[in-house]
Amino acid sequence: MKYDVVVVGAGIAGPIVARNVAREGYSVLLIDKKPAIGAPKQCAEGITINVFKNYDIPYDKRFINREIYGAKLYSPSGYELEMRYKDVSGVILERKVFDKMLAFYAARAGADVLVRTEALDVIRENGRIKGIKAKHEGKPIEIYAEVIVAADGVESTIARKAGINTYTPPHEFDSAYEYEMLIEGFDPDLIHLWFGNEIAPRGYVWVFPKDEDRANVGIGINSDNPKTAKYYLDKWLKENNIPAKKLLEINVGLVPVGGFVKELAKDNVVVVGDAARQVNPMHGGGMAEAMKAGTIASKWIVKALEEENLELLKNYTKEWWEKDGKRLERVLKVRKAVEKLTDEDLDVFIQVLSGADAEKIAGGDYTEVIKALLKNPKVLMSKRRIALLKELL
């Protein structure tokens, strides 16, 4: 089998790359090891409304479960901060349908798609990578390609085999555990987030509504915590008198929240999405970041093929780091500071912040929020809080 491009992994980044490159008339193969693209889901399924326009994705009710109008944040002691908008700010997806439709869009653009196809290694000839070795429905196959895209998730076999350094320290991963379950008593027009060192160390508990009485209820914590994410989620449910007896699905995952890959293109191999650690370190969201990276990567793949110059792939690394890498490193700095906050700090911050401040946080404008906090008497009374916040300016 021979293609211009082979894309390994049909999550979010992979199909975006496959679609964009196939649209330009190049032969593309998109493979995924799962028998059904999108299953099992490893995601809370929430995403901002902007991605549909920004990345040319149809606003299709087949994979949009619910429209969301904002968020509600809860401090350890129960203080609340609500952001509610007049217009839709985000949606809850059905990832099992959404991922499959992204692959469908790639196929409709001209890409071939193969499921139950697991990438095992790269093919090297005279010291150069010429393709990949894979297993399709249990049978070995070889796929030759000018460009190979490693979009195969956190463990990324292909990036590792290609010699791209994707090592990330254990502390830079979050462990996530989620139930899709029947649950009542929460405004279904908002997502709900709970913070606290005893509630979710370094992370948060979420309720992302899918119906009036059904939601994704999950948690993310630092993966090197001596206790499991499941322990903290079950504890939170018990403390809030929410019975975990009507569970429709359980999802478990590892989320990179740091350790961004420095070298995103090596020879004719590029790495995107979770494989490249392209995830927001603050909230652990990776879908929009994968779309951004996939868009940049596909642009440079097309240019490299057009000009028959694979050296141009290195511009993907350069552009991503200039546009998104530096921004995510700033967010990582904020996350590391937030790790130092006590529950009392979290209570104070959620008490003194306004909905407008929270909106800036959601948009990633942490500087203005920090300046607002530094004007508040409750913050100014603590030298430690002042010092912590000033670290971030």
C-alpha positions as CSV (number, residue, x, y, z in Angstrom):
1,M,0.0,0.0,0.0
2,K,1.4,3.4,-0.9
3,Y,0.0,6.9,-0.1
4,D,1.3,10.4,0.1
5,V,0.3,10.6,3.7
6,V,-0.6,8.0,6.4
7,V,-2.3,9.3,9.5
8,V,-2.2,7.0,12.5
9,G,-5.1,7.6,14.9
10,A,-8.7,8.8,14.3
11,G,-9.3,10.8,17.4
12,I,-9.6,14.6,16.8
13,A,-6.3,15.7,15.3
14,G,-5.9,12.8,12.9
15,P,-9.1,13.2,10.9
16,I,-8.6,17.0,10.7
17,V,-5.2,16.4,9.1
18,A,-6.5,13.7,6.9
19,R,-9.4,15.8,5.7
20,N,-7.3,18.9,5.1
21,V,-4.6,17.1,3.1
22,A,-7.0,15.0,1.1
23,R,-8.9,18.1,0.1
24,E,-5.8,19.3,-1.7
25,G,-5.8,16.2,-3.9
26,Y,-3.2,14.1,-2.1
27,S,-3.7,10.4,-1.4
28,V,-4.3,9.9,2.4
29,L,-4.9,6.8,4.5
30,L,-6.4,7.3,8.0
31,I,-6.1,4.3,10.3
32,D,-7.3,3.5,13.8
33,K,-6.8,0.4,15.9
34,K,-10.3,0.4,17.3
35,P,-13.1,-1.5,15.5
36,A,-15.4,1.5,15.9
37,I,-14.0,5.1,15.7
38,G,-15.0,7.1,18.8
39,A,-15.6,4.2,21.1
40,P,-14.8,4.0,23.9
41,K,-15.0,7.8,24.6
42,Q,-12.3,9.2,26.9
43,C,-13.7,12.7,27.3
44,A,-16.2,14.9,29.2
45,E,-17.5,15.8,25.8
46,G,-17.7,19.6,26.3
47,I,-16.3,22.0,23.7
48,T,-16.5,25.7,22.9
49,I,-19.0,26.8,20.2
50,N,-16.2,28.6,18.2
51,V,-14.5,25.4,17.0
52,F,-17.2,24.6,14.4
53,K,-16.6,27.9,12.5
54,N,-12.8,28.0,13.2
55,Y,-12.1,24.5,11.8
56,D,-14.8,24.1,9.2
57,I,-16.9,21.5,11.1
58,P,-20.6,21.2,10.4
59,Y,-22.9,22.1,13.3
60,D,-24.6,18.8,13.1
61,K,-27.3,17.8,15.6
62,R,-26.3,14.2,15.1
63,F,-23.3,14.7,17.4
64,I,-24.4,17.7,19.4
65,N,-26.2,16.4,22.5
66,R,-26.8,19.6,24.3
67,E,-26.2,23.4,23.9
68,I,-24.6,25.0,27.0
69,Y,-24.9,28.6,28.1
70,G,-22.1,29.0,30.6
71,A,-20.5,27.5,33.7
72,K,-20.9,27.4,37.4
73,L,-17.8,27.1,39.7
74,Y,-18.0,25.9,43.3
75,S,-15.3,26.5,46.0
76,P,-14.3,24.0,48.7
77,S,-16.7,25.6,51.2
78,G,-19.5,26.0,48.7
79,Y,-19.2,29.5,47.4
80,E,-20.5,29.8,43.9
81,L,-19.4,31.8,40.8
82,E,-21.8,31.7,37.8
83,M,-21.1,32.6,34.2
84,R,-24.3,32.6,32.2
85,Y,-24.5,34.0,28.7
86,K,-27.5,34.9,26.5
87,D,-26.1,32.9,23.6
88,V,-24.8,29.4,23.3
89,S,-21.2,29.3,24.5
90,G,-20.5,25.6,24.0
91,V,-21.9,22.2,23.4
92,I,-21.9,18.7,24.9
93,L,-21.0,16.3,22.1
94,E,-21.6,12.7,21.6
95,R,-18.0,11.8,21.0
96,K,-18.8,8.4,19.7
97,V,-20.7,10.0,16.8
98,F,-18.5,13.1,16.5
99,D,-15.2,11.3,16.1
100,K,-16.8,9.0,13.5
101,M,-18.2,11.9,11.6
102,L,-14.7,13.6,11.6
103,A,-13.4,10.5,10.0
104,F,-16.4,10.5,7.6
105,Y,-15.5,14.1,6.5
106,A,-12.0,12.9,5.9
107,A,-13.3,10.0,3.8
108,R,-15.7,12.3,1.9
109,A,-12.7,14.6,1.1
110,G,-10.9,11.7,-0.5
111,A,-9.0,9.9,2.3
112,D,-9.2,6.1,2.7
113,V,-10.1,5.0,6.2
114,L,-9.2,1.6,7.9
115,V,-10.3,0.6,11.3
116,R,-9.0,-2.4,13.3
117,T,-5.6,-1.4,12.0
118,E,-2.9,-1.0,14.6
119,A,0.4,0.7,13.8
120,L,3.3,-1.4,15.2
121,D,6.5,0.2,13.9
122,V,8.1,2.3,11.2
123,I,9.7,1.0,8.1
124,R,13.2,2.1,7.6
125,E,15.2,1.8,4.3
126,N,18.8,3.0,4.2
127,G,18.3,4.9,7.4
128,R,15.2,6.7,6.3
129,I,11.6,6.1,7.4
130,K,9.5,5.0,4.4
131,G,6.3,3.9,6.0
132,I,4.8,1.9,8.8
133,K,4.2,-1.7,9.7
134,A,0.7,-2.4,10.9
135,K,-1.7,-5.1,11.7
136,H,-5.1,-5.0,9.9
137,E,-7.7,-7.4,11.4
138,G,-4.9,-9.5,12.7
139,K,-2.9,-9.7,9.4
140,P,0.4,-7.9,9.0
141,I,0.5,-5.1,6.3
142,E,3.0,-2.5,5.2
143,I,2.0,1.1,4.3
144,Y,4.4,3.3,2.5
145,A,4.0,7.0,2.6
146,E,5.9,10.3,2.0
147,V,4.6,11.7,5.3
148,I,3.6,9.9,8.5
149,V,1.4,11.6,11.0
150,A,1.5,10.3,14.6
151,A,-1.9,11.1,16.0
152,D,-2.1,7.9,18.1
153,G,-2.7,9.3,21.5
154,V,-0.8,9.6,24.8
155,E,1.4,6.5,24.3
156,S,2.1,7.2,20.6
157,T,3.9,4.2,19.3
158,I,4.8,5.8,16.0
159,A,6.3,9.0,17.5
160,R,8.5,6.8,19.8
161,K,9.5,4.5,17.0
162,A,10.4,7.5,14.8
163,G,12.8,8.7,17.5
164,I,10.7,11.8,18.6
165,N,11.1,12.4,22.3
166,T,7.7,12.4,23.9
167,Y,8.8,11.6,27.4
168,T,6.7,13.4,30.0
169,P,7.2,13.2,33.8
170,P,4.4,11.4,35.7
171,H,3.5,14.6,37.5
172,E,2.6,16.2,34.1
173,F,-0.3,13.8,33.6
174,D,-3.8,13.8,35.1
175,S,-5.7,10.7,35.9
176,A,-9.4,11.0,34.9
177,Y,-12.4,8.9,35.9
178,E,-15.9,9.5,34.7
179,Y,-19.4,8.0,35.0
180,E,-22.2,8.7,32.5
181,M,-25.1,8.4,34.9
182,L,-28.5,9.6,35.9
183,I,-28.2,12.6,38.1
184,E,-30.7,15.4,39.1
185,G,-30.6,18.8,40.7
186,F,-28.2,20.6,38.5
187,D,-29.0,23.3,35.9
188,P,-28.7,21.5,32.6
189,D,-27.9,24.7,30.7
190,L,-24.5,25.1,32.5
191,I,-21.5,22.9,33.1
192,H,-20.6,22.6,36.8
193,L,-17.1,22.5,38.3
194,W,-16.0,21.8,41.9
195,F,-12.5,22.7,43.2
196,G,-10.7,21.8,46.4
197,N,-7.6,19.9,47.6
198,E,-9.8,17.4,49.4
199,I,-12.3,17.3,46.5
200,A,-10.0,16.9,43.5
201,P,-6.2,17.4,44.1
202,R,-4.9,19.7,41.4
203,G,-8.0,19.1,39.3
204,Y,-11.7,19.4,39.6
205,V,-15.0,17.4,39.6
206,W,-17.3,18.1,36.7
207,V,-20.9,17.6,35.8
208,F,-21.5,18.1,32.1
209,P,-25.3,17.7,31.5
210,K,-26.5,15.6,28.6
211,D,-30.2,15.6,29.5
212,E,-32.3,17.1,32.4
213,D,-31.4,14.0,34.4
214,R,-28.3,12.5,32.7
215,A,-24.7,13.8,32.7
216,N,-21.1,13.0,32.4
217,V,-19.9,13.1,36.0
218,G,-16.1,12.9,36.3
219,I,-12.9,14.0,38.0
220,G,-9.3,14.7,37.1
221,I,-6.5,14.6,39.6
222,N,-2.7,14.4,39.5
223,S,-1.7,11.0,38.3
224,D,1.0,10.5,40.9
225,N,-1.5,10.9,43.7
226,P,-1.4,7.9,46.1
227,K,-5.2,7.6,45.9
228,T,-7.1,7.0,42.7
229,A,-9.4,9.3,40.7
230,K,-12.2,6.8,41.3
231,Y,-11.6,7.1,45.1
232,Y,-12.1,10.9,45.0
233,L,-15.1,10.7,42.6
234,D,-16.9,8.1,44.7
235,K,-16.1,10.1,47.8
236,W,-17.6,13.3,46.2
237,L,-20.7,11.5,45.2
238,K,-21.2,10.0,48.6
239,E,-20.6,13.4,50.4
240,N,-23.2,15.0,48.1
241,N,-25.7,12.2,48.6
242,I,-25.7,11.3,44.9
243,P,-26.3,7.6,44.4
244,A,-24.0,5.9,41.9
245,K,-26.6,3.2,41.1
246,K,-27.6,4.2,37.6
247,L,-24.4,4.1,35.7
248,L,-24.6,4.0,31.9
249,E,-20.9,4.1,31.1
250,I,-17.5,4.3,32.8
251,N,-14.5,5.9,31.2
252,V,-11.0,6.1,32.4
253,G,-8.1,8.0,30.8
254,L,-4.7,9.6,31.2
255,V,-4.5,13.3,30.3
256,P,-1.2,15.1,29.5
257,V,-1.2,18.6,31.2
258,G,2.3,19.6,30.5
259,G,5.5,18.3,28.9
260,F,4.7,19.7,25.4
261,V,6.8,17.9,22.8
262,K,9.6,20.2,21.6
263,E,10.3,18.5,18.2
264,L,6.9,18.1,16.4
265,A,8.4,17.1,13.1
266,K,11.4,14.8,12.5
267,D,12.4,13.9,8.9
268,N,9.0,12.9,7.4
269,V,7.1,12.2,10.7
270,V,4.9,14.8,12.5
271,V,3.2,14.4,15.8
272,V,-0.1,16.0,16.8
273,G,-2.7,16.0,19.5
274,D,-2.3,14.1,22.8
275,A,0.7,12.4,21.3
276,A,2.4,15.8,21.3
277,R,0.9,16.8,24.7
278,Q,-1.1,19.5,23.0
279,V,-3.6,19.9,25.8
280,N,-4.6,22.9,27.9
281,P,-2.7,22.3,31.2
282,M,-5.3,24.2,33.3
283,H,-8.5,22.4,32.4
284,G,-7.2,19.3,30.6
285,G,-9.2,20.0,27.4
286,G,-7.5,18.7,24.3
287,M,-10.1,18.8,21.5
288,A,-9.7,22.4,20.4
289,E,-5.9,22.2,20.8
290,A,-5.8,19.1,18.7
291,M,-7.9,20.9,16.0
292,K,-5.5,23.9,16.1
293,A,-2.4,21.7,15.8
294,G,-3.9,19.5,13.1
295,T,-4.7,22.6,11.1
296,I,-1.2,23.9,11.3
297,A,0.4,20.5,10.6
298,S,-1.8,19.9,7.6
299,K,-0.9,23.2,6.1
300,W,2.8,22.4,6.2
301,I,2.3,18.8,5.0
302,V,0.6,20.2,1.9
303,K,3.4,22.7,1.3
304,A,6.0,20.1,1.8
305,L,4.3,17.8,-0.7
306,E,3.7,20.6,-3.2
307,E,7.3,21.7,-3.2
308,E,8.7,18.2,-2.7
309,N,10.7,19.4,0.2
310,L,10.1,17.6,3.5
311,E,12.3,20.0,5.3
312,L,9.3,22.4,5.3
313,L,7.6,20.1,7.9
314,K,9.9,21.7,10.5
315,N,7.9,24.9,10.0
316,Y,5.0,23.1,11.8
317,T,7.1,22.9,14.9
318,K,8.1,26.6,14.6
319,E,4.5,27.9,13.9
320,W,2.9,25.8,16.6
321,W,5.4,27.0,19.2
322,E,5.0,30.6,18.2
323,K,1.1,30.5,18.1
324,D,0.2,28.0,20.7
325,G,3.2,26.5,22.5
326,K,4.1,29.8,24.2
327,R,0.5,30.4,25.2
328,L,0.2,26.9,26.7
329,E,3.5,27.3,28.5
330,R,2.0,30.5,30.2
331,V,-1.1,28.5,31.1
332,L,1.2,25.8,32.5
333,K,2.8,28.4,34.7
334,V,-0.6,29.4,36.0
335,R,-1.5,25.7,36.7
336,K,1.7,25.2,38.7
337,A,0.8,28.3,40.8
338,V,-2.8,27.1,41.3
339,E,-1.3,23.8,42.7
340,K,0.0,25.8,45.6
341,L,-3.4,27.3,46.5
342,T,-5.0,26.2,49.8
343,D,-8.7,25.5,50.1
344,E,-9.0,28.9,51.9
345,D,-7.4,30.6,48.9
346,L,-9.8,28.9,46.5
347,D,-12.7,30.1,48.7
348,V,-11.5,33.6,48.7
349,F,-10.8,33.8,45.0
350,I,-14.2,32.4,44.0
351,Q,-15.8,34.8,46.5
352,V,-14.2,37.9,45.1
353,L,-14.2,37.1,41.4
354,S,-17.1,38.3,39.3
355,G,-18.8,36.7,36.4
356,A,-16.8,39.0,34.1
357,D,-13.5,37.8,35.7
358,A,-14.5,34.2,35.2
359,E,-15.3,34.9,31.6
360,K,-11.7,36.1,31.2
361,I,-10.5,32.9,32.8
362,A,-12.5,30.9,30.4
363,G,-10.9,32.8,27.5
364,G,-7.4,32.3,28.9
365,D,-6.9,35.9,29.9
366,Y,-5.4,35.2,33.3
367,T,-3.4,38.4,33.6
368,E,-6.4,40.7,33.9
369,V,-8.0,38.3,36.4
370,I,-4.8,38.3,38.5
371,K,-4.7,42.1,38.5
372,A,-8.4,42.2,39.6
373,L,-7.6,39.8,42.5
374,L,-4.6,41.9,43.6
375,K,-6.9,44.9,44.2
376,N,-9.1,43.0,46.6
377,P,-8.7,43.5,50.4
378,K,-9.1,39.8,51.1
379,V,-6.2,39.1,48.8
380,L,-4.1,42.1,49.9
381,M,-4.3,40.9,53.6
382,S,-2.2,37.8,52.7
383,K,1.5,38.3,51.7
384,R,1.6,34.7,50.5
385,R,-1.3,35.2,48.1
386,I,0.2,38.5,46.8
387,A,3.5,36.8,46.2
388,L,1.9,33.8,44.5
389,L,-0.2,36.0,42.2
390,K,2.8,38.3,41.4
391,E,4.7,35.2,40.2
392,L,2.2,35.0,37.3
393,L,2.4,38.6,36.1
